[in-house]
Amino acid sequence: WRLMLGIGAGGVYPLMAVIARESVQRDSNEMSSTIAVTTVFSMQGWGYFLSPLTMLFLLQFPSLYTSNDGPSDSLWRVHLGVGAIPLAIV
């Protein structure tokens, strides 16, 4: 599953530039399309910043990543789900 997730995330990266560029109105100037693409890619920095903070927050709740049988791999799934919340809002 992680391989498929990595391939999907890798495919989204170049598509976002195309979507940002094409979403700007056709009659607008070149500067507004440049700003749109720059804004899309500048948001990645926020993702890189907030992802470890989110994981540190989730680590405060051991019930998310432990079970009666021992450690589970559900923590990264919860972390991925939290990251999908902004996508669901948009």
C-alpha positions in Angstrom: 0.0 0.0 0.0 2.8 2.4 0.7 4.2 1.9 -2.8 0.9 2.8 -4.3 0.6 5.8 -2.0 4.1 7.0 -3.1 3.3 6.6 -6.7 0.0 8.5 -6.3 1.7 11.3 -4.3 4.4 11.5 -6.9 1.9 11.8 -9.7 0.0 14.6 -7.9 3.2 16.8 -7.7 3.5 17.7 -11.4 -0.3 17.8 -11.9 -0.7 20.5 -9.3 1.5 22.9 -11.4 -0.6 22.2 -14.4 -3.9 22.6 -12.6 -2.7 25.9 -11.0 -1.5 27.2 -14.3 -4.7 26.3 -16.2 -7.1 27.5 -13.5 -6.0 31.1 -14.0 -8.3 32.9 -16.4 -7.1 32.9 -20.1 -7.3 36.7 -20.4 -5.1 37.4 -17.3 -1.5 38.3 -17.5 1.5 36.0 -17.2 2.2 37.3 -13.7 -1.0 35.9 -12.2 -0.4 32.4 -13.5 3.2 32.6 -12.1 1.8 33.7 -8.7 -0.7 30.8 -8.8 2.0 28.2 -9.4 4.3 29.8 -6.8 1.5 29.7 -4.2 0.8 26.0 -4.9 4.4 25.0 -4.4 5.0 27.3 -1.4 2.3 25.4 0.5 4.5 22.4 0.5 6.7 24.1 3.0 3.7 24.3 5.4 3.1 20.6 4.8 6.7 19.7 5.7 6.4 21.8 8.8 3.1 20.6 10.0 3.5 16.9 9.3 6.1 16.2 12.1 4.1 18.4 14.5 1.0 16.4 13.7 2.9 13.1 14.4 4.2 14.5 17.7 0.6 15.3 18.6 -0.6 11.8 17.7 2.2 10.2 19.7 0.6 11.6 22.8 -2.3 9.1 22.4 -0.8 5.6 22.8 -4.2 4.0 22.1 -3.8 5.0 18.5 -0.7 2.9 17.9 -0.8 0.1 20.5 -3.2 -2.8 20.9 -3.5 -5.8 23.2 -1.3 -7.8 20.7 1.5 -5.2 20.7 2.4 -2.3 18.5 0.3 -1.8 15.4 0.8 0.1 12.2 -2.3 2.1 12.5 -0.5 5.3 13.6 0.8 6.2 10.1 -2.7 5.5 8.8 -4.2 8.0 11.3 -1.5 10.5 10.4 -2.3 10.1 6.7 -6.0 10.5 7.4 -5.4 13.7 9.3 -3.4 15.0 6.3 -6.4 14.3 4.1 -8.7 16.5 6.1 -7.7 19.8 4.3 -8.2 18.0 0.9 -11.7 16.9 2.0 -12.6 20.5 3.0 -11.5 21.9 -0.4 
